[in-house]
Amino acid sequence: MGATAQREALERLGVLVGEWDVEAEFPGQDVTAGRSVFEWELGGQFLVQRSEAPDPAPASTAIVSVEPGTGAYTQHYFDSRGVARLYAMTFDGAVWRLLREEEDFYPLSFRQRFTGRLSADGDTIRGVWERSQDGSADWETDFGLTYRRRS
């Protein structure tokens, strides 16, 4: 692994680049609409996601980096509540996963994971955020998240 793995990992993320309408589905609430933009920064070395959404979702910025030696992704997440988190990330071109199971900048009061699936035409990502309170194998749905590419 090396520069080739890093370059290939970055290239896979290219399908995310652009502007997306985002719908969040919180249990027991009306669907909220927001917006998310993915763009390359610093010469294409990082993928930055900027998201805006109405309450209860915070505005956020996430920066995806690639480990040069392995091609593994890390998402560095920051939001308007002052929250900063690190997520282990995978993306194979069709399935996008984020996982937080360890303390980082904040104590780990619950584990989180996101799984999103990219449609065949690349214009929709349907996903769900889940959480586990007690560290067990039991995960519960936190909220659904659907991205639709703006034309």
Buried (B, 14 or more C-beta within 10 A) or exposed (E): EEEEBBBEBBEBBEBBEBEBEBBBBBEEEEEBEBBBBBBBEEEEEBBBBBBBBEEEBBBBEBBBBBEBEEBBBBBBBBBEEEEEBBBBBBBEEBEBBBBBEEEEEEEEEEBBBBBBEBEEEEBBBBBBBBBBEEEEEEBEEBBBBBBBBEE
